[in-house]
Amino acid sequence: MGIYSYILVGLVAGVASGFLGIGGGTIIIPVLVYIFGLTQHQAQGTTLALMVLPIGLLAALRYYWSGNVEIKMAAYICVGFFIGGLLGAIFAQPLPDLFLKKAFGIFLLLVALRMIFGR
């Protein structure tokens, strides 16, 4: 998979983040593990690297020093996430609060089930 697929992941995660207010890692980590084949450590390190300033800097450095950060992948996902976050925020504003609350809960449930029962 290449640059465009990484940017697409960032766009999807950014839209969901702006739309539902979830952290990008909720989407990006499962995608990196189940679609791109990274280990859980690599997925977590790469996700921290793309969201590094200011929150994840020290944690991302620790993962990087352990060899668990895909820098180029993180940079491209970040590009998509930057644009996607804005799009998601735009889409979310006109929606009712109850709809967003239910969408958020359903999404988290689906991700949790996949993480628990997936391969």
Buried (B, 14 or more C-beta within 10 A) or exposed (E): EEEEBBBBBBBBBBBBBBBBEBBBBBBBBBBBBBEBEBEEEBBBBBBBBBBBEEEBEEBBBBBBEEEBBBEEBBBBBBBBBEBBBEBBBEEBEEEEEEEBEEBBEEBEEEBEEEEEEEE
